[in-house]
Amino acid sequence: MKSRGWLFILTVLIGVTLFFSYGLSKDKGLPPEISTYGGKLFKGIQDPEFQNYDLALRNHLIRRIHKNFGIELDPKNYSGFDLLEIEALAKCKKSDESLDIILKMFPRSK
């Protein structure tokens, strides 16, 4: 009988945890201009839809990098993948380390 009580309590705790974790993660999704491209296949980098997606991704990342790290970047100078890498490296840098060292690793021409 004791094992059923513990099993019930454990099930309730897992259910409550999943409920609240879903509620918290729901607010942190991608913006609609990016999520509309979810699951789409593009013909190549010259595809107009891919270019629209890449521009939306770059603008979103530029805003997020500026908000989190205070770095002003131009979306025309960096690809979406470069911006993702810049953001990851900025998160990992030491507090006394300059961001200029990170930015010098990336070409500034698209």
N, C-alpha and C positions, 0 to 999 in steps of 0.2 A: 504494500500500500504506500510506503514511503517513496518508493521509486516512481510511482505514478504521480505523486505530488511534485517531485523534483522535475519530472519530465514535463508536466503541465507548466510549471513556473519557467522552465527553460524555453519552452515553446512560446510562451507569452513574451518573454524578454526578447527573443529573436524577432518575433513579429513586430514589436514596438520599435526595435532598432531599425529594422528594414523600412518601416513606415516613415520614421523621421529622417533616415538617410535619403530616402527617395524624395521627400519634401524639400530637403536642403539642396540636393543636387539638381533639382528641377529648375532652379533659378539660374544656374551657371551654364546654361547651354549656349550654343553658338547663336549669333544674331541671325534674324530671318534671311538677310541677304546672302548669307553663306550657307545656311542649312537647306535652302531651296535646291542647292546643287548636290545634296547628299545622295550618293548612289548612282549618279550620272556618269556615263562614260563619254569621254571627249575623243574626237578624231585625231587631235594633235594640238600642239601649242598654237597653231594658227587658227584653230576653231574659235569663232567669236564668243561662244558660250564659255569656253575655257578662259579666254582673256577677261571676260566679265567676272568670272569666279576668282581669278587671280587678283584682279584689281580690288574686289570686295575683301578678299583675304588680307591683302597688303594693307588696306585702309584700317581694317579691324585690328591687325597686329600693331600698326603704327599708334593707334589710339591706346591700346593696352600697354605697349612699351612706354609711351609717354606718361600714362597714368601711374604705372608701377615704379618706373625708374627715372622719370623726368628727362628722358632723352628725346630731342626733336630730330626726327628722321624724315626724309622725303620718300614717299612710296615709289617714285619713279626711279630712284637710284638702287633699290634693293628688290630682289625677288621675294616671293612669299616664303620660300625655303630659307633664304638668307635671314629674313626677319625672325623666323622660328628659331633659328640657330643663335641669333643675336640675343633673343629673349632668354634662351636656355643658358647661354654663357653669362649673361648679366645676373641671372639668379644664382649662379655658382661662384661668382667672383668674390674676392675678399673685400671687406669694407674699405680698406685703404688702397685698393687697386683702382686705377683709372679706367674708365670705359673707353677711352681713346685707343688703348691697346687692343681691345676687342674689336672695335670698329675698323681698325687698320687691316684686319685679317680678311675683310670682305671687299670685293671690287665695288666701286661706286657707279658703274655703268650697267645698264640693263641691256 
